[in-house]
Amino acid sequence: MSLFPTISSQPHGPEKTNWLAAGPFIGVHLMCLFVFVTGVSWISLGVCVALYLIRMFGITGGYHRYFSHRSYKTSRWFQFFLALLGSSAVQKGPLWWAGHHRKHHKNSDTPLDVHSPLQRGFWYSHMGWILSNKYNHTEEKVVQDLSKYPELRFLNKHILVVPVSLAVLLFVSGLLLQTYAPSLGVTGFQLLVWGFFVSTTLLYHGVFTINSLSHVFGKQRFYITDTSRNNFWLSLITLGEGWHNNHHRFPFAEKHALRWWEFDATHYALRILSWFGLVWDLRTVKKEEIAAALKGADPLPDVSLNKLDLRSTLSPLAPGQ
């Protein structure tokens, strides 16, 4: 019996992998092999880990909890900063990411889900879907609240500007260290390989596990209309996204962890940012709502895209934005 059973074998459109377009994605992975040429230093390893964590937050705290679900509010300039962080993770633009994620919530684990492992298996849900032509477009109709900002449209259209800038910065920084602090053992190419290519590859697959594994492995606290599960180990590598069943039951909530022992680093970071007034109105789940959901006595949230998903899973921008 397969861990990733196929519920529907009907074709859903041009979902075959476009290997030519997948070239850059594959190239990022192949560049990691150069670690055997460049060697490693404590600085390059530290930069690799730091950029993994920072850019993971760009995805979890930015692309996911803010742009996709609007689970808190912020200013326009910090909204742009979050978009820059998310863009640096090389997972396309904020409008593209949010649009497909909103459709995922509406159609979770159905034949219309863009990346359900129950529908199309592990490979497709993990990364096959982003390598097909079918999902190259941005779901404009469901991100109208975001597309009114020209700076977000720019990042969404020019998806390589931020990643390439980061790669160049790393290479130049490595060259400067190589020239002025040779005792550190850092070179430009070494910092580029570890800081960009290795970190990005780890980031890819860390994020992708939520699509491919969190609907298969873990526990279901809430019995809802999909197979989303809570997984402690996935929560560690994704800074809290592993509490996926919690999230699918309360998609509007900024905090995915619902118990004190559930690790949610993204929430901790957002709380700290709220102390400085950079974010505010972090949406929460009431204890009564949790109790009712555990008993199965409450109605499931309305995630109709016909309502732009704004009533139950999203919140408006701060006044004046």
C-alpha positions as CSV (number, residue, x, y, z in Angstrom):
1,M,0.0,0.0,0.0
2,S,1.4,3.4,-1.0
3,L,2.0,6.1,1.5
4,F,0.8,8.5,-1.2
5,P,-2.3,6.9,-2.7
6,T,-3.8,8.2,-5.8
7,I,-7.5,9.2,-5.4
8,S,-8.0,10.5,-8.9
9,S,-6.1,9.5,-12.0
10,Q,-8.0,11.8,-14.4
11,P,-5.8,14.4,-16.2
12,H,-5.9,17.9,-14.9
13,G,-4.3,19.8,-17.7
14,P,-0.7,20.3,-18.9
15,E,0.9,19.1,-15.7
16,K,4.0,17.4,-17.2
17,T,7.3,18.8,-16.1
18,N,8.8,21.4,-18.4
19,W,12.4,20.2,-18.1
20,L,13.7,23.2,-20.1
21,A,12.1,25.7,-17.8
22,A,13.2,23.6,-14.8
23,G,16.9,24.1,-15.8
24,P,17.6,26.9,-13.3
25,F,16.0,25.0,-10.5
26,I,18.1,21.9,-11.3
27,G,21.1,24.1,-11.7
28,V,20.8,25.4,-8.1
29,H,20.9,21.9,-6.9
30,L,23.9,20.9,-9.0
31,M,25.9,24.0,-7.9
32,C,25.8,22.5,-4.4
33,L,28.3,19.9,-5.6
34,F,31.0,22.6,-5.7
35,V,31.2,22.4,-1.9
36,F,33.7,19.6,-2.6
37,V,35.8,22.1,-4.5
38,T,35.5,25.2,-2.3
39,G,35.7,23.5,1.0
40,V,33.9,25.1,4.0
41,S,34.7,27.7,6.6
42,W,32.8,28.6,9.8
43,I,31.8,31.9,8.2
44,S,30.4,30.3,5.1
45,L,28.5,27.7,7.1
46,G,27.2,30.4,9.4
47,V,26.0,32.5,6.5
48,C,24.3,29.4,5.0
49,V,22.4,28.7,8.2
50,A,21.6,32.4,8.8
51,L,20.2,32.9,5.3
52,Y,18.2,29.7,5.6
53,L,16.5,31.0,8.8
54,I,16.0,34.6,7.5
55,R,14.6,33.5,4.2
56,M,12.5,30.8,5.8
57,F,10.9,33.6,7.8
58,G,10.4,35.5,4.6
59,I,8.3,32.6,3.4
60,T,6.5,31.7,6.6
61,G,6.0,35.1,8.2
62,G,5.8,37.0,4.9
63,Y,4.5,35.0,1.9
64,H,2.4,32.7,4.1
65,R,1.0,34.3,7.2
66,Y,0.9,37.8,5.8
67,F,0.4,37.8,2.0
68,S,-1.6,34.6,1.8
69,H,-3.7,34.8,5.0
70,R,-3.3,38.4,6.2
71,S,-3.1,37.1,9.8
72,Y,-1.7,40.4,11.0
73,K,-1.3,44.0,9.9
74,T,1.8,46.1,9.0
75,S,2.8,49.2,7.2
76,R,3.3,49.5,3.5
77,W,7.1,49.8,3.8
78,F,7.4,46.7,6.0
79,Q,5.0,44.9,3.7
80,F,7.5,45.6,0.9
81,F,10.4,44.4,3.2
82,L,8.6,41.1,3.8
83,A,8.1,40.8,0.0
84,L,11.8,41.3,-0.5
85,L,12.6,38.6,2.1
86,G,10.2,36.2,0.5
87,S,11.5,37.0,-3.0
88,S,15.1,36.2,-1.9
89,A,14.0,32.6,-1.2
90,V,13.7,32.0,-5.0
91,Q,10.1,30.8,-4.8
92,K,8.7,33.3,-7.3
93,G,6.8,36.4,-6.4
94,P,4.4,37.3,-3.5
95,L,1.3,37.5,-5.7
96,W,2.0,34.1,-7.4
97,W,2.7,32.5,-4.0
98,A,-0.3,33.9,-2.2
99,G,-2.7,33.2,-5.1
100,H,-1.8,29.5,-5.4
101,H,-1.8,29.1,-1.7
102,R,-5.3,30.5,-1.3
103,K,-6.5,28.1,-3.9
104,H,-4.9,25.3,-2.1
105,H,-6.9,26.1,1.0
106,K,-10.1,26.3,-0.9
107,N,-9.5,22.9,-2.6
108,S,-7.3,21.1,-0.1
109,D,-6.9,17.4,-1.0
110,T,-9.5,17.6,-3.8
111,P,-8.7,17.1,-7.5
112,L,-8.4,20.9,-7.7
113,D,-5.7,21.2,-5.1
114,V,-2.5,22.4,-6.7
115,H,-0.2,20.2,-4.7
116,S,-2.0,17.4,-2.9
117,P,0.1,14.2,-2.3
118,L,-3.2,12.3,-2.1
119,Q,-4.1,13.3,-5.6
120,R,-0.9,13.1,-7.5
121,G,1.8,11.5,-5.2
122,F,4.9,12.7,-3.4
123,W,7.0,13.9,-6.4
124,Y,4.3,16.2,-7.8
125,S,3.2,17.6,-4.4
126,H,6.8,18.2,-3.3
127,M,8.1,20.0,-6.4
128,G,6.6,18.6,-9.6
129,W,3.8,21.1,-9.6
130,I,6.1,24.2,-9.6
131,L,8.0,22.7,-12.6
132,S,4.9,22.3,-14.8
133,N,3.5,25.0,-17.1
134,K,0.1,24.8,-15.5
135,Y,0.9,26.9,-12.5
136,N,3.2,29.5,-14.1
137,H,0.5,32.1,-14.0
138,T,-0.5,34.3,-11.1
139,E,-4.1,33.8,-9.8
140,E,-5.0,37.5,-10.3
141,K,-8.6,37.1,-9.2
142,V,-7.8,36.0,-5.7
143,V,-5.0,38.5,-4.9
144,Q,-6.7,41.7,-5.9
145,D,-6.0,43.0,-2.4
146,L,-2.3,42.7,-3.1
147,S,-2.0,43.5,-6.8
148,K,-3.0,47.1,-6.2
149,Y,0.6,47.8,-5.0
150,P,3.0,48.5,-7.9
151,E,6.0,47.4,-5.9
152,L,4.5,44.0,-5.3
153,R,3.6,43.7,-8.9
154,F,7.2,44.6,-9.8
155,L,8.7,41.8,-7.6
156,N,6.1,39.4,-8.9
157,K,7.1,40.1,-12.5
158,H,10.8,40.3,-12.0
159,I,11.4,37.3,-9.8
160,L,15.2,37.1,-10.3
161,V,16.0,40.7,-9.3
162,V,16.3,40.0,-5.6
163,P,17.9,36.5,-5.7
164,V,20.5,37.5,-8.2
165,S,21.3,40.6,-6.2
166,L,21.7,38.4,-3.1
167,A,24.0,36.1,-5.0
168,V,26.2,39.0,-6.2
169,L,26.4,40.4,-2.7
170,L,27.5,37.1,-1.3
171,F,30.2,36.7,-4.0
172,V,31.5,40.2,-3.6
173,S,31.5,39.9,0.2
174,G,33.5,36.7,0.0
175,L,36.0,38.3,-2.3
176,L,36.5,41.2,0.2
177,L,37.0,38.7,3.0
178,Q,39.4,36.7,0.8
179,T,41.4,39.9,0.1
180,Y,41.4,41.7,3.5
181,A,41.0,38.8,5.9
182,P,42.6,35.7,4.2
183,S,43.1,34.0,7.6
184,L,39.4,33.4,7.7
185,G,39.7,30.9,4.9
186,V,36.7,32.5,3.0
187,T,36.6,33.0,-0.8
188,G,34.1,34.6,-3.0
189,F,33.0,31.4,-4.7
190,Q,32.8,29.5,-1.3
191,L,30.5,32.1,0.2
192,L,28.4,32.1,-3.0
193,V,28.1,28.3,-3.0
194,W,27.3,27.9,0.7
195,G,25.4,31.1,1.3
196,F,23.3,31.0,-1.8
197,F,23.1,27.6,-3.5
198,V,23.3,25.2,-0.5
199,S,21.1,27.5,1.6
200,T,18.5,27.9,-1.2
201,T,18.4,24.1,-1.9
202,L,17.8,23.4,1.8
203,L,15.2,26.1,1.9
204,Y,13.4,24.7,-1.1
205,H,13.0,21.3,0.4
206,G,12.2,22.6,3.9
207,V,9.3,24.6,2.5
208,F,8.2,21.8,0.1
209,T,7.8,19.3,3.0
210,I,4.7,21.1,4.1
211,N,3.1,20.3,0.8
212,S,4.3,16.8,0.4
213,L,4.6,15.4,4.0
214,S,2.3,17.3,6.3
215,H,-0.8,15.8,4.7
216,V,0.6,12.3,5.2
217,F,2.7,12.1,8.4
218,G,1.7,13.4,11.8
219,K,-1.4,13.6,13.9
220,Q,-4.8,15.2,13.3
221,R,-6.1,17.1,16.2
222,F,-9.1,18.5,14.3
223,Y,-11.0,16.3,11.9
224,I,-11.8,18.6,9.0
225,T,-12.4,18.2,5.3
226,D,-8.7,17.4,4.4
227,T,-5.8,15.3,5.7
228,S,-3.6,18.1,7.1
229,R,-1.6,16.9,10.1
230,N,0.6,18.3,12.9
231,N,4.2,17.3,12.8
232,F,6.7,18.4,15.4
233,W,9.8,17.7,13.2
234,L,8.4,19.7,10.3
235,S,7.7,22.5,12.6
236,L,11.4,22.7,13.5
237,I,12.7,22.9,10.0
238,T,10.0,25.3,8.9
239,L,9.9,27.6,11.9
240,G,6.4,26.5,13.0
241,E,4.6,25.6,9.8
242,G,4.5,22.0,10.8
243,W,1.4,22.6,12.9
244,H,-0.5,22.2,9.7
245,N,-3.7,20.7,11.0
246,N,-4.0,23.6,13.4
247,H,-3.5,26.0,10.5
248,H,-6.0,24.4,8.2
249,R,-8.6,24.5,10.9
250,F,-7.9,28.1,11.8
251,P,-6.3,29.6,8.6
252,F,-6.8,33.1,9.8
253,A,-4.7,32.7,12.9
254,E,-1.2,34.2,13.0
255,K,0.0,31.6,15.6
256,H,-0.1,28.1,14.3
257,A,0.8,26.5,17.6
258,L,-2.2,26.0,19.9
259,R,-0.4,24.3,22.9
260,W,2.4,25.8,25.0
261,W,4.8,23.0,23.9
262,E,4.3,23.5,20.2
263,F,7.3,25.2,18.7
264,D,6.4,28.1,16.4
265,A,9.5,30.3,15.8
266,T,7.7,32.4,13.2
267,H,5.1,33.4,15.8
268,Y,7.9,34.3,18.3
269,A,9.6,36.5,15.7
270,L,6.3,38.3,14.8
271,R,5.6,38.9,18.5
272,I,9.0,40.5,18.9
273,L,8.4,42.6,15.8
274,S,5.1,43.7,17.3
275,W,6.9,45.0,20.4
276,F,8.6,47.5,18.1
277,G,5.4,48.5,16.3
278,L,6.5,46.9,13.0
279,V,3.5,44.6,12.9
280,W,0.2,44.6,14.9
281,D,-3.2,43.1,15.3
282,L,-1.9,39.5,15.3
283,R,-5.0,37.4,14.9
284,T,-5.6,34.8,17.5
285,V,-7.8,31.8,18.2
286,K,-10.0,31.9,21.3
287,K,-10.0,29.0,23.8
288,E,-13.7,28.6,23.2
289,E,-13.2,28.2,19.5
290,I,-10.6,25.5,20.0
291,A,-12.8,23.6,22.5
292,A,-15.7,23.8,20.1
293,A,-13.6,22.6,17.2
294,L,-12.3,19.6,19.2
295,K,-15.9,18.6,19.9
296,G,-16.8,19.0,16.3
297,A,-19.6,21.4,17.3
298,D,-18.6,24.4,15.4
299,P,-19.0,25.0,11.6
300,L,-15.9,24.9,9.4
301,P,-14.6,28.2,8.3
302,D,-15.8,29.6,5.0
303,V,-12.9,29.8,2.6
304,S,-14.9,30.7,-0.5
305,L,-12.7,32.3,-3.1
306,N,-15.9,33.9,-4.5
307,K,-15.6,36.2,-1.4
308,L,-11.9,36.6,-2.1
309,D,-11.3,34.7,1.1
310,L,-11.3,37.9,3.1
311,R,-14.0,37.2,5.7
312,S,-12.7,34.1,7.3
313,T,-9.0,33.6,6.4
314,L,-7.8,37.1,5.7
315,S,-7.9,40.5,7.3
316,P,-7.7,43.9,5.6
317,L,-4.7,46.0,5.5
318,A,-4.1,48.6,8.2
319,P,-6.1,51.9,7.6
320,G,-4.6,54.2,5.0
321,Q,-2.8,51.5,3.1
